[in-house]
């Protein structure tokens, strides 16, 4: 299967205005939003999608560099959180720039939980965007400008 992406995505980091972006697409989106005069934050708002808890039972899992499994009892489970790339409460939008998403990535389930969270918290009127390339970022800006 020549040409198929495997393993981790190695995006090139880019720094603009002292902010280091995880990818060129994030940097491009930042530049377009800034150029258009929108009030927004980059990775500035985190949503708790599921609260943390404590599993009272026992579970077993493998540990790095060992063939054996280790038991865990009364283990703390961290909350499940999501931080979108770009967020604006003033203009009511969320932009998550996604190029290639590996098949084992957690993003699809996290996104579905995020949509549920927005509905449950009175934020169903936000515009949500998932651009995958610069052309789609340009389309996002066009849509926002028409709002």
C-alpha positions in Angstrom: 0.0 0.0 0.0 2.3 2.7 -1.2 1.5 6.3 -0.2 -0.7 5.3 2.8 0.2 7.2 6.0 1.2 5.1 9.0 2.0 5.9 12.5 2.2 9.3 14.2 1.5 12.5 12.2 4.7 14.6 12.1 3.3 18.1 11.5 5.8 20.9 11.3 5.4 23.4 14.1 5.3 27.1 13.3 5.6 30.1 15.5 3.7 33.4 14.9 3.3 36.2 17.4 5.1 34.1 20.0 2.6 31.3 19.7 3.9 27.9 18.6 1.3 26.1 16.5 1.2 22.4 16.2 0.8 22.5 12.4 1.1 24.9 9.4 -2.7 24.6 9.0 -3.3 25.9 12.5 -0.9 28.8 11.8 -2.6 29.6 8.5 -6.0 29.6 10.3 -4.7 31.9 13.0 -3.4 34.3 10.4 -6.7 34.4 8.5 -8.8 34.9 11.7 -6.5 37.6 12.9 -6.5 39.3 9.4 -10.3 39.2 9.5 -10.4 40.9 12.9 -12.1 38.2 15.0 -11.8 38.0 18.7 -10.7 34.5 19.5 -8.3 32.3 21.5 -5.9 29.6 20.4 -6.2 26.6 22.6 -7.6 29.0 25.2 -10.7 27.2 26.4 -10.9 23.6 27.7 -14.2 21.7 28.1 -14.6 18.9 30.6 -16.6 16.3 28.7 -16.7 13.7 31.4 -15.9 14.2 35.0 -13.1 12.4 36.8 -14.0 9.5 39.0 -12.5 6.6 41.0 -12.9 3.0 39.9 -13.5 1.1 43.1 -12.9 -2.4 41.6 -9.8 -4.1 40.4 -8.5 -4.1 36.8 -5.4 -5.4 35.1 -3.5 -3.9 32.3 -0.1 -4.3 30.6 2.7 -2.0 31.6 5.4 -0.7 29.3 8.5 -2.9 28.8 6.9 -5.9 30.6 5.1 -9.0 29.4 3.2 -9.1 32.7 0.0 -7.3 33.6 -0.3 -5.2 36.7 -3.3 -4.9 38.9 -4.9 -1.6 39.7 -7.4 -1.1 42.6 -9.4 2.0 43.6 -7.7 3.9 40.7 -8.4 7.5 40.0 -9.8 8.1 36.5 -8.9 11.5 35.1 -11.6 13.6 33.5 -12.0 13.6 29.7 -11.3 17.0 28.4 -11.2 18.7 25.0 -9.5 21.9 23.9 -10.4 23.2 20.5 -7.8 24.9 18.3 -9.8 28.2 18.0 -12.6 29.4 20.2 -14.6 32.6 20.2 -17.4 33.2 22.7 -18.0 36.7 21.2 -18.5 35.4 17.7 -19.8 32.0 18.8 -17.5 29.7 16.8 -15.2 26.7 17.3 -12.6 25.7 14.7 -10.7 22.5 14.9 -8.1 22.2 12.2 -7.6 18.6 11.3 -5.4 17.4 8.5 -4.9 13.6 8.6 -6.5 11.8 11.5 -5.1 8.3 12.2 -7.7 5.5 12.5 -6.8 4.8 16.1 -7.0 8.5 17.1 -9.4 9.5 20.0 -10.6 12.6 18.2 -13.9 11.2 16.6 -15.3 10.1 20.0 -14.1 13.2 21.7 -15.8 15.3 19.0 -19.1 13.5 19.5 -18.9 14.1 23.2 -18.1 17.7 22.6 -21.2 18.1 20.5 -23.3 16.6 23.2 -21.6 18.9 25.8 -22.5 22.0 23.8 -26.1 21.0 23.5 -26.4 20.1 27.2 -24.8 23.5 28.1 -26.9 25.8 26.0 -24.2 26.3 23.4 -26.0 24.6 20.5 -26.0 27.9 18.6 -22.2 27.9 18.1 -20.9 27.4 14.5 -18.4 24.5 14.4 -15.8 24.0 11.7 -13.4 21.1 10.9 -11.3 22.4 8.0 -8.7 20.0 6.6 -6.8 22.3 4.3 -6.2 26.0 3.5 -9.0 26.2 1.0 -11.4 25.0 3.6 -10.0 27.5 6.1 -10.8 30.2 3.5 -14.3 28.9 3.3 -14.7 29.1 7.1 -13.7 32.8 7.0 -16.2 33.4 4.2 -19.0 31.8 6.2 -18.0 33.7 9.4 -17.9 37.0 7.4 -21.5 36.3 6.2 -22.8 35.7 9.8 
